Amino acid sequence: MHKIKTPHDSKHGKIFSWMVLILGFSTSLIYPIFPNYIKEIVKTDQNVSWFYASMAIAMLVGALLSTMIFKKIARTKITTWGFFFSIFIFFGFVFVTRLHELSFLAVLHVWIKLFLLMSLSLFVRDFSRMKDLGEEEGYYYKFNNIGLFIGPLIGGFLAALLNYEIIFIFSAIVSFIGLIYFYHQHIYVKHPALIKEEINIHQPNIISNIKEFFTERNRILSYFITLTMMTFLGFRNLYIPLYVVSQGYLESVSGIILALGVLPLILLEVKVGKYADKKGLRLPISFGFLIMGITLILIALSPYILLNFVLLILSNIGMALVEPLQEDLLFKNLSKEKENNLYGVYMTADPVGFFISSAFGALILIFLNFNALFFAFGILTLLSCIASLKLIKES
């Protein structure tokens, strides 16, 4: 999932730190259980992968539609209604028993989550200081990652002790807290960070937005860095829960692995952002992909399950080197005047990455096993390491 950044020193921007922590917490509560929850309906790991691939396509459609939606509807309304509908979507998962019901709610879920992420990102982008962008991203990735650390831990243990329904109800309650907090800040406090927007009544052209986005070299680079990052993230969130349960462990173990994997992000991302502001992006991004690739290949070669669980956690050290920098190139090459038009194009990297991870994974699992899956994704990230070393130019 994309993360949000707000300027660390801005008292007006701190509202978005809490917003993204709440959003990260509510969505990550279901991470340890959602792939296996889907498997109860679709029956096999391969079908779970294809289901995730179809949701990635739905997310891609949502990202393209957002280039029109964000020009016609104020971000404050999108954020308010996003949290409102999230409450009912999470409750709806409690009552799902058939595939078409699951598909309908899952499509709504990925669209709402995408629009919330985009809305908050564009709000806080207005408060970012360009010269300290890497450091500021690092600080507020940290808030999101605190939510992502707590969520899987609580979700995994509640699932092991109780049932999946409790997790969805808890996620709905957290979304309700997010709605109340944002509504209070917007309507009663009239927080100055929630600026009044000028809504463009003219219909934007999706095709022209796509063409314009991909005419600038650094925007293209930022897109493909994010694409690889989202492929790794989609792989982690989908296949770690399936892998853990396939080895005979409970969802609580999935929650522990996913949560502990967030610790490197919390501990390192601020330092990585500061380093990138002073020394550049090339080395941390390349080294991050190298760590991801090596750890995944080691898992493929290792017969020791507990060692593999440790390596899954350590692979996130590489993620911590890439994650706070993935939008740095973008925002330094995207004017505020064009952000509503072009940011949605950039966000298509999320669903495309998720589609690659799930569809590619499904094809591998048809013929091979989880070891081959780890090996293939390890090679993919190593190739991204080589490409980053060659293509990223420091100014």
Secondary structure, DSSP 8 states (H G I E B T S, - for coil): -------TT-TTTHHHHHHHHHHHHHHHTTTTTHHHHHHHHH-SHHHHHHHHHHHHHHHHHHHHHHHHHHHHS-HHHHHHHHHHHHHHHHHHHHT--SHHHHHHHHHHHHHHHHHHHHHHHHHHHTT--GGGHHHHHHHHHHHHHHHHHHHHHHHHHHHHHS-HHHHHHHHHHHHHHHHHHHHIIIIIS--TTS-------S---HHHHHHHHTTSHHHHHHHHHHHHHHHHHHHHHHHHHHHHHHTT--HHHHHHHHHHTTHHHHHHHHHHHHHHHHH-SHHHHHHHHHHHHHHHHHHHH---HHHHHHHHHHHHHHHHHHGGGTTHHHHTTS-GGGHHHHHHHHHTHHHHHHHHHHHHHHHHHHHS-HHHHHHHHHHHHHHHHHHHHHH----
